[in-house]
């Protein structure tokens, strides 16, 4: 286990292993795509509307199911029960609409797309109830990237709000424990990465939970890296983002004031 250089607490990045890729398909409705009048390269999906709606491609269940790598794990009832029993903090859940992806009886000759996950056989579907899944919504706060982390704004688009950052320091310095609210699940702005405490990693290990990998912070970036950042409201639930944002605005901490002056985009 590696320790965080900035403090004594051990943190991990919660991520999806390649082995469970493709277990869930589908997604959510979005507002219209965001197009940028200045740069067509800034086009991106609009904000999500409503709950997730997924199709499971297998009756084999992991304890964490990912529709998108590294973003929003879906938790079966058993995982949620374990998290609650262990009194883990910094998360909420949203219901997920779940159905089986039914494998067609005959492969469709018109369908030429390579599909490694054809779905579940119809006779199995009729005998197997769909499992209940919950979307993990991170509400914990790990602060803003500290000065030691070395964040530089490379581009800030005046038309569409997209920001691009350069990172030129050690990712192990990303978490500033003085800003962290001690949640077990948390985010550090301006990134969408899910960070967890060692309590989460140990619980997963103890119960042999499948479908998640706990990566050291040092694995996040290496060398000079560029990455995009989005407003706080893209990374935390709306009410929580407003609350955190308000607190940031009222902070007297010199670094936070400087961070907001240079990077703020709290709408
Ligand atoms: Zn733009």
Boltz pocket constraint, residues with backbone or C-beta under 6 A from the ligand:
constraints:
  - pocket:
      binder: B
      contacts: [[A, 36], [A, 37], [A, 38], [A, 39], [A, 42], [A, 157], [A, 158], [A, 159], [A, 160], [A, 161], [A, 162]]
      max_distance: 6.0
